Amino acid sequence: MAVPTCLMWFRQDLRVNDNPALRAACDEGKIIPVFILDSTAPEQYQPGGASRWWLHHSLQSLNERLNNHLLVFKGDAERLLPQLMNELGASCVFWNRCYEPWQIQRDQRLKQSLREHGFKAQSFNGSLLWEPMAINKADGSPYKVFTPYYRKGCLNAAPPRYPLAAPARITYGQTENSGSALDSLGLIPAIRWYQTMGAIWNPGEEGAASRLKTFIEDAALNYKQARDKPGLQGTSRLSPHLHFGEISPNQIWYAIKDAFGDTDNQHIDCFMSELGWREFSYYLLYHFQELPECNFNRKFDGFPWRYDNAHLKAWQRGQTGVPIVDAGMRELWQTGYMHNRVRMIVGSYLVKNLLIDWRQGARWFWDCLLDADLASNSASWQWVAGSGADAAPYFRIFNPILQGEKFDKQGEYVRHYCPELAELPDKYIHQPWQAPEPILQQAGVELGKTYPQPLVDLKASRQRALDAFVSIKGN
């Protein structure tokens, strides 16, 4: 009997280890691994500049892991995949599921069409600990609050699948189609703004494994406190690797359990619950598909947002005059990443102090973040805005001065990303406008010239936000 040839369609699972679809394809027969940059994705969900850079290097890494057998294409995946099946003589195709609404719809159509034409098409869960359709309240409805979702729903469900080893052997099918050159996908921009990112990050499966190992050895047992301090390496920094599927949440979940056991350690429990928040974001996107564009709490449809392009651009460029906010925005631009505590601070400043629509912030993050993830980005921005599921109350407005003084006490983070303030004493590093003129002069700071004056008065803008919230409260 002839050994069948299978397409292994890589998407957001750019790894060899713990890849259920790859294992199934290898068990079925010879494989031809392909990746398709889908040009028909909705414009607002096309990958941004930072994530395109990462994708290029991640595909490069995966190709090396597959002994240079990965074929890459650009086009309409729904049309291209059946053409490849016929051209390459493949009888089956395997992939791991994606959960963005447009991908779910495309994959459903594609799977039905392929099966109607006699092909075997099978999909797997390679991205989540618990799939969204598997966790519901007792009455069958979806959860809308994180803690019962995670503690009652997820942790009382069947345990996450244990990670799979890499296929013991991969036999590649023969093909004369060499696909497109990786460079032809146009993922790397002509302007080399990404050089700082290249010095910090190591995209690919090996980089992900190394990042996890470092976190377990150096930071996991101090996670609950250290994760809030942007000047420390207290977080896992695994989010870009997770987004592109260079590592699975299952690998992380069980690596932590293997290292520390089923412990009640507060640091380990806190980290595992952060994996749970990622799951909750996907859960919300699956059950409430308008999450990226529409207020989860429809009361916010009447919210009086301000449309101030000058303020928006100042925020984007890290020129708000509030050091912890500016440091965060500059970290994002330079590194493609922002510390999680600072993400909350800059988000609160945009939507509450500047009163700018959360969707504007989400779009900027989408373009600038290496870990630009539709589920997490949408759910997190709605959480900060107060319009989301299990959201922070709108009246919870982060004071960026107090946040900076609490979590960046000596100002290491601010001094790194706002070097023009480096010589200021700790007392004024988070509010330079309060420094006496002689101290500013001694530090080489001239407000309005070397560093901007604050865009808004924090106390007055806080009250303006509270008044705006009161205006929709009765809706």
C-alpha positions as CSV (number, residue, x, y, z in Angstrom):
1,M,0.0,0.0,0.0
2,A,1.3,3.4,-0.9
3,V,2.2,5.7,1.9
4,P,-0.1,8.8,1.8
5,T,1.3,12.3,1.5
6,C,0.0,14.9,4.0
7,L,0.1,18.6,4.1
8,M,1.1,20.0,7.5
9,W,-0.3,23.5,7.6
10,F,1.6,25.6,10.1
11,R,-0.1,28.7,11.4
12,Q,0.3,29.9,15.0
13,D,2.2,26.8,16.0
14,L,5.7,27.3,14.7
15,R,7.3,24.5,16.6
16,V,8.2,20.8,16.3
17,N,7.7,19.8,20.0
18,D,4.2,19.4,21.4
19,N,2.6,19.9,18.0
20,P,-0.5,17.6,17.8
21,A,-1.2,18.3,14.1
22,L,2.5,17.6,13.2
23,R,2.5,14.4,15.2
24,A,-0.8,13.2,13.5
25,A,0.6,14.1,10.0
26,C,3.8,12.2,10.6
27,D,1.8,9.2,11.9
28,E,-0.3,9.3,8.7
29,G,2.5,9.3,6.2
30,K,5.0,11.5,4.4
31,I,4.5,15.2,5.1
32,I,4.9,18.4,3.2
33,P,5.1,21.3,5.7
34,V,3.6,24.6,4.4
35,F,3.0,28.1,5.8
36,I,0.6,30.5,4.1
37,L,0.7,34.3,4.8
38,D,-3.0,34.8,4.3
39,S,-3.4,38.1,2.3
40,T,-7.2,38.0,2.7
41,A,-7.2,38.5,6.5
42,P,-9.2,41.6,7.4
43,E,-7.0,44.6,7.1
44,Q,-7.2,45.5,10.7
45,Y,-5.9,42.0,11.6
46,Q,-3.0,41.9,9.3
47,P,0.1,41.5,11.4
48,G,1.7,44.8,12.5
49,G,5.3,45.8,11.8
50,A,6.8,44.3,15.0
51,S,5.1,41.0,14.7
52,R,5.9,40.7,11.0
53,W,9.6,41.0,11.9
54,W,9.2,38.3,14.5
55,L,7.3,36.1,12.1
56,H,10.1,36.2,9.5
57,H,12.7,35.0,12.0
58,S,10.3,32.4,13.5
59,L,9.7,30.9,10.1
60,Q,13.4,30.9,9.4
61,S,13.9,29.0,12.7
62,L,11.1,26.5,11.9
63,N,12.5,25.9,8.5
64,E,15.9,25.0,10.0
65,R,14.1,22.6,12.4
66,L,12.4,21.0,9.4
67,N,15.7,20.5,7.6
68,N,14.8,23.2,5.1
69,H,11.6,21.5,3.9
70,L,9.1,24.3,4.9
71,L,7.3,25.8,1.9
72,V,6.0,29.3,2.4
73,F,3.4,31.1,0.3
74,K,1.4,34.3,0.3
75,G,-2.2,34.5,-0.9
76,D,-5.7,33.4,-0.2
77,A,-5.3,30.3,2.0
78,E,-8.9,29.2,1.3
79,R,-8.1,28.9,-2.4
80,L,-4.4,28.1,-2.2
81,L,-4.6,25.1,0.1
82,P,-6.9,23.0,-2.1
83,Q,-4.7,23.9,-5.1
84,L,-1.6,22.7,-3.2
85,M,-3.4,19.4,-2.2
86,N,-4.0,18.6,-5.9
87,E,-0.7,19.8,-7.2
88,L,1.4,18.0,-4.5
89,G,-0.7,14.8,-4.6
90,A,-1.6,15.1,-1.0
91,S,-4.6,13.1,0.3
92,C,-4.9,14.7,3.8
93,V,-4.1,17.9,5.6
94,F,-3.6,18.6,9.3
95,W,-3.6,21.9,11.2
96,N,-3.9,23.2,14.8
97,R,-6.9,25.4,15.4
98,C,-6.9,29.2,15.5
99,Y,-9.5,31.1,17.5
100,E,-9.8,34.5,15.8
101,P,-13.4,34.8,14.4
102,W,-12.3,35.3,10.8
103,Q,-10.0,32.3,11.0
104,I,-12.7,30.1,12.6
105,Q,-15.1,30.9,9.7
106,R,-12.5,30.3,7.0
107,D,-11.3,27.0,8.5
108,Q,-14.9,25.7,8.8
109,R,-15.5,26.5,5.1
110,L,-12.2,25.0,4.1
111,K,-12.6,21.8,6.1
112,Q,-16.1,21.2,4.7
113,S,-15.0,21.8,1.1
114,L,-11.9,19.6,1.4
115,R,-14.0,16.7,2.8
116,E,-16.6,17.1,0.1
117,H,-13.8,16.7,-2.4
118,G,-12.6,13.5,-0.8
119,F,-9.7,14.8,1.2
120,K,-9.0,14.1,4.8
121,A,-8.9,17.3,6.8
122,Q,-8.4,17.3,10.6
123,S,-7.7,20.0,13.2
124,F,-6.3,19.9,16.7
125,N,-5.9,22.0,19.8
126,G,-2.3,23.1,19.9
127,S,-2.7,26.5,21.4
128,L,-4.8,26.4,24.6
129,L,-4.9,24.5,27.9
130,W,-8.7,24.4,27.7
131,E,-10.7,25.1,24.6
132,P,-13.4,27.7,24.9
133,M,-16.2,25.4,23.9
134,A,-15.3,23.0,26.7
135,I,-15.8,25.4,29.7
136,N,-19.2,26.7,30.6
137,K,-21.2,27.5,33.7
138,A,-23.7,25.0,35.1
139,D,-26.5,26.4,33.0
140,G,-24.4,26.1,29.8
141,S,-23.8,29.8,29.4
142,P,-20.2,31.2,29.1
143,Y,-18.5,32.8,32.1
144,K,-18.0,36.5,32.1
145,V,-15.8,36.8,35.2
146,F,-12.3,35.5,35.4
147,T,-12.1,33.9,38.9
148,P,-15.0,31.5,38.6
149,Y,-14.0,30.8,35.0
150,Y,-10.5,29.8,36.1
151,R,-11.1,28.4,39.6
152,K,-14.4,26.6,39.1
153,G,-14.4,26.0,35.3
154,C,-10.9,25.3,34.2
155,L,-9.3,23.8,37.4
156,N,-12.3,21.5,37.9
157,A,-12.2,20.3,34.2
158,A,-10.0,17.6,32.8
159,P,-6.3,18.6,33.3
160,P,-4.5,20.1,30.3
161,R,-3.1,17.7,27.8
162,Y,0.5,16.6,28.6
163,P,3.0,17.9,26.1
164,L,3.9,15.6,23.2
165,A,7.4,14.8,22.2
166,A,8.7,15.8,18.8
167,P,8.0,13.1,16.1
168,A,10.5,10.4,16.4
169,R,10.9,10.5,12.6
170,I,9.7,12.9,10.0
171,T,9.5,11.6,6.4
172,Y,9.2,14.3,3.9
173,G,7.2,14.0,0.7
174,Q,8.8,14.8,-2.6
175,T,7.8,18.0,-4.4
176,E,9.1,20.1,-7.3
177,N,7.2,23.1,-5.8
178,S,9.7,25.1,-3.7
179,G,7.2,27.7,-2.6
180,S,8.2,31.3,-2.3
181,A,11.4,32.7,-0.9
182,L,10.9,33.8,2.7
183,D,12.1,37.3,1.8
184,S,9.4,37.6,-0.8
185,L,6.7,37.6,1.9
186,G,7.9,41.2,2.6
187,L,7.9,40.8,6.4
188,I,11.1,42.7,7.0
189,P,10.7,46.5,6.4
190,A,13.3,48.4,4.4
191,I,13.8,50.9,7.3
192,R,15.9,49.0,9.9
193,W,14.1,50.3,13.0
194,Y,14.0,46.8,14.4
195,Q,17.7,46.5,15.2
196,T,17.2,47.0,18.9
197,M,14.7,44.2,19.0
198,G,17.1,41.9,17.2
199,A,19.6,42.4,20.0
200,I,17.1,41.6,22.7
201,W,15.0,38.7,21.4
202,N,15.7,35.3,19.9
203,P,12.6,34.2,17.9
204,G,12.1,30.5,17.4
205,E,11.5,27.3,19.3
206,E,15.0,27.2,20.8
207,G,14.7,30.8,22.0
208,A,11.3,30.0,23.7
209,A,12.8,27.0,25.5
210,S,15.7,29.1,26.7
211,R,13.4,31.9,27.9
212,L,11.3,29.4,29.9
213,K,14.4,27.8,31.4
214,T,15.7,31.2,32.5
215,F,12.4,32.1,34.1
216,I,12.1,28.9,36.0
217,E,15.7,29.2,37.4
218,D,15.8,32.9,38.0
219,A,12.4,34.5,38.5
220,A,9.5,32.0,39.1
221,L,9.9,31.8,42.9
222,N,9.7,35.6,43.2
223,Y,7.1,36.2,40.5
224,K,4.2,37.7,42.5
225,Q,6.3,40.7,43.7
226,A,9.0,41.0,41.0
227,R,6.4,40.9,38.1
228,D,5.3,44.5,39.1
229,K,8.7,46.1,38.9
230,P,9.6,47.1,35.4
231,G,13.3,47.6,36.2
232,L,13.7,43.9,37.1
233,Q,13.6,40.8,34.9
234,G,10.7,39.5,37.0
235,T,8.3,38.2,34.3
236,S,8.6,35.3,31.9
237,R,8.7,37.4,28.7
238,L,7.3,34.4,26.9
239,S,4.3,36.2,25.3
240,P,5.8,36.6,21.8
241,H,6.9,32.9,21.8
242,L,3.4,31.9,22.9
243,H,1.7,34.1,20.3
244,F,3.6,32.5,17.4
245,G,3.3,29.0,19.0
246,E,7.0,28.5,19.4
247,I,6.1,27.0,22.7
248,S,2.7,25.8,23.9
249,P,0.9,26.8,27.1
250,N,1.0,23.0,27.9
251,Q,4.7,23.0,27.8
252,I,4.9,25.9,30.2
253,W,2.2,24.6,32.5
254,Y,3.9,21.2,33.0
255,A,7.4,22.6,33.0
256,I,6.4,24.7,36.0
257,K,4.7,21.7,37.7
258,D,7.7,19.5,37.0
259,A,10.0,22.1,38.5
260,F,7.9,22.9,41.6
261,G,5.3,20.2,42.0
262,D,1.6,20.8,42.8
263,T,2.6,23.6,45.2
264,D,0.4,26.2,46.9
265,N,3.4,28.6,46.6
266,Q,1.8,32.1,46.0
267,H,4.3,33.0,43.3
268,I,3.7,29.8,41.3
269,D,-0.1,30.1,41.7
270,C,0.1,33.7,40.6
271,F,2.0,32.8,37.4
272,M,-0.3,29.9,36.6
273,S,-3.3,32.2,36.9
274,E,-1.7,34.5,34.4
275,L,-1.7,31.6,32.0
276,G,-5.4,31.4,33.0
277,W,-5.9,35.0,32.0
278,R,-4.5,34.3,28.5
279,E,-7.1,31.4,28.3
280,F,-9.8,33.7,29.5
281,S,-9.0,36.2,26.7
282,Y,-9.4,33.6,24.1
283,Y,-12.5,32.3,25.7
284,L,-14.1,35.8,25.6
285,L,-13.1,36.3,21.9
286,Y,-14.6,32.9,21.0
287,H,-17.9,33.5,22.7
288,F,-18.1,37.3,22.1
289,Q,-16.7,37.8,18.6
290,E,-17.2,41.5,18.5
291,L,-14.7,42.0,21.4
292,P,-12.0,43.7,19.3
293,E,-14.2,46.4,18.1
294,C,-17.3,46.7,20.3
295,N,-17.7,47.6,24.0
296,F,-18.4,44.4,25.9
297,N,-20.4,46.6,28.3
298,R,-22.7,48.3,25.8
299,K,-23.2,51.1,28.3
300,F,-19.9,52.5,27.0
301,D,-21.3,53.0,23.6
302,G,-22.4,56.4,24.8
303,F,-19.1,57.3,26.4
304,P,-17.9,60.8,25.5
305,W,-14.5,60.0,24.1
306,R,-12.2,62.9,23.0
307,Y,-10.6,62.8,19.6
308,D,-7.4,64.7,20.1
309,N,-4.8,63.7,17.5
310,A,-2.0,65.8,19.0
311,H,-2.5,64.1,22.4
312,L,-2.7,60.6,20.8
313,K,0.6,61.2,18.9
314,A,2.3,62.5,22.0
315,W,1.3,59.3,23.8
316,Q,2.4,57.1,21.0
317,R,5.8,58.8,20.9
318,G,6.4,58.8,24.6
319,Q,6.1,62.6,24.9
320,T,3.3,63.0,27.4
321,G,5.5,64.7,30.1
322,V,4.7,61.8,32.6
323,P,7.9,59.8,32.9
324,I,6.6,56.3,33.7
325,V,4.1,56.7,30.7
326,D,6.8,57.9,28.4
327,A,9.2,55.2,29.4
328,G,6.7,52.6,28.7
329,M,5.8,53.9,25.3
330,R,9.5,54.2,24.4
331,E,10.1,50.7,25.6
332,L,7.3,49.5,23.3
333,W,8.8,51.3,20.2
334,Q,12.3,50.3,20.8
335,T,11.9,46.7,21.9
336,G,8.4,45.6,20.6
337,Y,7.5,44.8,24.2
338,M,6.2,46.6,27.3
339,H,6.2,45.4,30.9
340,N,2.8,44.3,32.0
341,R,2.4,46.7,34.9
342,V,3.4,49.6,32.7
343,R,0.9,48.4,30.0
344,M,-1.8,49.0,32.6
345,I,-0.4,52.5,33.5
346,V,-0.1,53.7,29.9
347,G,-3.5,52.3,29.1
348,S,-5.2,54.0,32.0
349,Y,-3.5,57.3,31.1
350,L,-4.7,57.1,27.5
351,V,-8.4,56.2,28.2
352,K,-8.9,58.0,31.5
353,N,-6.5,61.0,31.7
354,L,-6.6,61.8,28.0
355,L,-10.1,60.4,27.5
356,I,-9.1,58.8,24.2
357,D,-11.0,55.7,22.9
358,W,-9.4,52.4,24.0
359,R,-9.6,51.2,20.4
360,Q,-7.0,53.8,19.5
361,G,-4.6,52.3,22.0
362,A,-5.4,48.8,20.9
363,R,-4.5,49.6,17.3
364,W,-1.2,51.2,18.3
365,F,-0.3,48.2,20.4
366,W,-1.3,45.9,17.6
367,D,1.2,47.5,15.3
368,C,4.0,47.8,17.8
369,L,3.9,44.7,20.0
370,L,5.8,41.5,19.1
371,D,3.1,39.6,21.0
372,A,0.2,41.4,19.3
373,D,-2.5,38.9,20.1
374,L,-6.0,39.7,19.1
375,A,-7.6,38.0,22.1
376,S,-5.2,39.3,24.8
377,N,-4.9,42.8,23.3
378,S,-8.7,43.3,22.9
379,A,-9.6,41.9,26.4
380,S,-6.8,43.8,28.1
381,W,-7.7,47.2,26.6
382,Q,-11.3,46.7,27.5
383,W,-10.3,45.7,31.0
384,V,-8.3,48.9,31.4
385,A,-11.1,51.1,29.9
386,G,-13.7,49.6,32.2
387,S,-15.9,48.4,29.3
388,G,-14.8,44.8,29.3
389,A,-15.6,41.5,31.0
390,D,-14.5,41.4,34.7
391,A,-13.1,44.9,34.0
392,A,-11.5,47.3,36.4
393,P,-14.1,49.7,37.6
394,Y,-14.0,52.9,35.6
395,F,-13.3,54.9,38.7
396,R,-10.1,52.9,39.3
397,I,-7.7,55.4,37.7
398,F,-4.0,54.7,38.0
399,N,-2.1,57.6,39.3
400,P,1.1,57.3,37.2
401,I,3.2,59.3,39.8
402,L,2.2,56.9,42.6
403,Q,2.6,53.9,40.3
404,G,6.1,55.0,39.3
405,E,7.1,55.7,42.9
406,K,5.8,52.4,44.1
407,F,7.1,50.1,41.3
408,D,10.2,52.0,40.0
409,K,11.3,53.6,43.3
410,Q,14.8,54.5,42.2
411,G,13.7,55.3,38.7
412,E,15.9,52.7,36.9
413,Y,13.3,52.0,34.3
414,V,12.5,55.7,33.7
415,R,16.2,56.6,33.5
416,H,16.8,53.9,31.0
417,Y,14.1,54.9,28.5
418,C,14.0,58.6,29.3
419,P,17.8,59.3,29.5
420,E,17.2,63.1,29.4
421,L,15.9,62.8,33.0
422,A,18.7,60.5,34.2
423,E,20.4,63.1,36.4
424,L,17.2,64.1,38.3
425,P,17.1,63.0,42.0
426,D,14.8,60.1,42.9
427,K,12.4,62.5,44.5
428,Y,11.6,64.2,41.2
429,I,12.2,61.4,38.7
430,H,8.5,60.6,38.4
431,Q,7.2,64.3,38.5
432,P,9.9,66.5,37.1
433,W,7.5,69.5,36.9
434,Q,7.6,69.6,40.7
435,A,11.4,70.0,40.8
436,P,12.8,73.5,41.7
437,E,14.4,75.3,38.8
438,P,18.0,75.0,40.3
439,I,17.6,71.2,40.5
440,L,16.3,71.0,36.9
441,Q,19.2,73.1,35.7
442,Q,21.7,70.9,37.6
443,A,20.2,67.8,36.0
444,G,20.2,69.4,32.5
445,V,16.4,69.4,32.2
446,E,14.5,72.2,30.6
447,L,10.8,71.5,30.7
448,G,9.2,72.2,27.4
449,K,12.5,71.8,25.5
450,T,14.6,68.8,26.6
451,Y,11.5,67.1,28.2
452,P,7.8,68.0,27.6
453,Q,5.5,69.7,30.1
454,P,2.7,67.3,31.1
455,L,-0.1,67.2,28.5
456,V,-2.8,67.4,31.2
457,D,-3.1,68.1,34.9
458,L,-3.5,64.6,36.4
459,K,-5.9,65.7,39.2
460,A,-8.2,67.6,36.8
461,S,-8.1,65.0,34.1
462,R,-9.0,62.3,36.7
463,Q,-12.1,64.3,37.7
464,R,-13.0,64.8,34.0
465,A,-12.9,61.0,33.6
466,L,-15.1,60.4,36.6
467,D,-17.6,63.0,35.3
468,A,-17.6,61.3,32.0
469,F,-18.4,58.0,33.7
470,V,-21.2,59.5,35.6
471,S,-22.7,60.7,32.3
472,I,-23.3,57.1,31.1
473,K,-24.0,55.5,34.5
474,G,-27.7,55.6,34.1
475,N,-27.8,54.3,30.5
